[in-house]
């Protein structure tokens, strides 16, 4: 047991893991040497979620045009005290 190769993982302290590596592996059972351990195959994070699809980008542009028009209208409606006349 003492002569068996050790796990190559690092602990939170930065020290090497002292557990023995599994046979034919470089990691112990706690650091991914066990069967079916680790992340699933494929990159599921890369799936599109719809935020940057063409339809969403067109809709965002339309909303921005509507907001710009509303801002411009509010600026036109805003008047200065001189425009109100004597009080």
C-alpha positions as CSV (number, residue, x, y, z in Angstrom):
1,X,0.0,0.0,0.0
2,X,2.8,2.5,0.9
3,X,4.6,1.8,-2.4
4,X,1.5,2.3,-4.6
5,X,1.4,5.4,-6.8
6,X,-0.4,8.4,-5.4
7,X,-3.2,10.4,-6.8
8,X,-2.0,13.4,-8.9
9,X,-4.8,15.8,-7.8
10,X,-4.2,18.8,-5.6
11,X,-6.1,19.6,-2.5
12,X,-7.5,22.9,-1.5
13,X,-4.4,23.6,0.5
14,X,-2.3,23.1,-2.7
15,X,-0.7,19.9,-1.4
16,X,-0.9,16.7,-3.3
17,X,-3.6,14.2,-2.5
18,X,-2.2,11.4,-0.5
19,X,-4.7,8.7,-1.4
20,X,-3.5,5.8,-3.6
21,X,-4.4,6.1,-7.3
22,X,-6.6,3.4,-8.7
23,X,-5.1,0.6,-10.8
24,X,-4.3,1.9,-14.3
25,X,-5.4,5.5,-13.4
26,X,-3.6,8.6,-12.2
27,X,-6.4,9.6,-9.8
28,X,-7.9,8.2,-6.6
29,X,-11.6,7.3,-6.3
30,X,-12.4,10.7,-4.9
31,X,-10.7,12.7,-7.7
32,X,-12.2,11.0,-10.7
33,X,-10.5,7.6,-10.9
34,X,-13.7,5.7,-10.3
35,X,-15.8,4.4,-13.1
36,X,-18.5,6.8,-14.5
37,X,-17.1,9.7,-12.5
38,X,-16.5,13.2,-13.9
39,X,-18.5,15.3,-16.3
40,X,-20.9,13.9,-18.9
41,X,-19.7,13.5,-22.5
42,X,-20.3,16.5,-24.7
43,X,-20.4,20.2,-24.0
44,X,-24.0,21.0,-23.0
45,X,-23.0,24.5,-22.1
46,X,-22.5,25.3,-25.8
47,X,-26.2,24.7,-26.6
48,X,-27.9,27.7,-28.0
49,X,-30.4,29.3,-25.6
50,X,-32.1,31.8,-27.9
51,X,-30.7,35.0,-26.5
52,X,-28.6,35.7,-29.6
53,X,-30.7,34.1,-32.3
54,X,-31.6,36.3,-35.3
55,X,-35.3,36.8,-34.2
56,X,-34.2,37.9,-30.8
57,X,-31.7,40.4,-32.2
58,X,-34.3,41.9,-34.6
59,X,-36.7,42.2,-31.6
60,X,-34.1,43.9,-29.6
61,X,-33.4,46.4,-32.4
62,X,-37.2,47.2,-32.6
63,X,-37.4,47.7,-28.9
64,X,-34.4,50.1,-29.0
65,X,-36.1,52.1,-31.8
66,X,-39.3,52.3,-29.8
67,X,-37.4,53.5,-26.7
68,X,-35.5,56.1,-28.8
69,X,-38.7,57.4,-30.2
70,X,-40.3,57.7,-26.7
71,X,-37.2,59.5,-25.4
72,X,-37.3,61.9,-28.3
73,X,-41.0,62.6,-27.7
74,X,-40.4,63.2,-24.0
75,X,-37.6,65.7,-24.9
76,X,-40.0,67.6,-27.2
77,X,-42.7,67.7,-24.6
78,X,-40.4,69.0,-21.9
79,X,-40.7,72.8,-21.8
80,X,-38.7,75.6,-20.2
81,X,-40.1,78.1,-17.6
82,X,-40.0,80.8,-20.3
83,X,-42.5,78.9,-22.4
84,X,-45.1,78.9,-19.7
85,X,-45.3,82.7,-19.6
86,X,-45.9,84.9,-16.5
87,X,-47.4,83.2,-13.5
